[in-house]
Amino acid sequence: MTAKVLCVGRIYCDLVFSGIATLPRAGQETYAENLNIFAGGGAYITGAYLAAAGMNTSLCGVIPNGPFGASINTEMAASGLDLQACEQAPPQAQPQVTVVMSSHKDRAFLTRRTGAALPESIPKTIAAGGFTHLHISELATLQEHPNLIALARENGLSISLDCAWDEAAMQVPNGLNLLKTVDLFLPNEPELLKISDGADGVALAAKRISENGPIVVVKRGALGAGYWGPEGVFASGPAGESKAIDPTGAGDAFNAGFLVSWLADKPPMACLKNGNRFGSAAISQLGGATSAKNVGH
């Protein structure tokens, strides 16, 4: 069966400040060489990379209102994603914006969330869309819409979940229980350790979660990625040397590369390597999804 993917989660207008020597410190002022505006949010970025790889992919989320939505409409329209399941935020809604401060070595985010993560039409979208896989881009989105699991299962969809750094979401008691209901969990290393209270390290934390349900794939940046699942434990180094221009969206791009191979029933190492290839492409340009065109089919 040919995969058809629905990516769900919050959509942001990313204000990306780049060319920063060091990230801001309290009481000091930092200057950026550039400011650019991009569409953001894990659902959009992962979806854009999936679409660029030739996969039939739809996005469901709420597009920011006013000038922030207008600023990203052109990029979203050119992404290759099916946007019919998206809705515009109401005029009275506060803007949903992420300020990204990006240096060559690291980045920091300041985000304003507002309103619901997903349109009220999400049950109809899942039931009528003919999808085979659901990708949820944030644990917080799943906590806000726990019915996503039942909706996906009722319609025969497999499910993947990214975590996204959110201390409040990771500390909610039902966080680990929700992980048991998905097929694939894709945190980065700090997220895994935070949600699992993994004082004993990445390997043990991932093993414990995988024994209770999902395949666990841990993104480790320059160290590559690891896999814990029924086939065993696998580790892959990074895809190679890429000049880091902007690391924003690298983890979401990795998700897309991994899913492209996983949904085609490729073995774990092939999935890891393809995820690393997509993640490596993502850091080579400013903006979360601007490098999607470089991954090829």
Buried (B, 14 or more C-beta within 10 A) or exposed (E): EEBBBBBBBBBBBBBBBBBBEEEBEEEEEEEBEEEBBBBBBBBBBBBBBBBBBEBBBBBBBBBBBBEBBEBBBEBBEEBBBBBEBBBBBEEEBBBBBBBBBBBBEEBEBEBEBBBBBBBEEBBEBBEEBEBBBBBBBBBBBBBBBEEBBEBBEEBEBBBBBBBBBBEEBBEBEEBBEBBEBBBBBBBBBBBBBBBBEBEEEBBEBBBBBBEEBBBBBBBBBEBBBBBBBEEEBBBBEBBEEBEBBBBBBBBBBBBBBBBBBBBEEBEBBBBBBBBBBBBBBBBBBBBBBBBBBBBEE
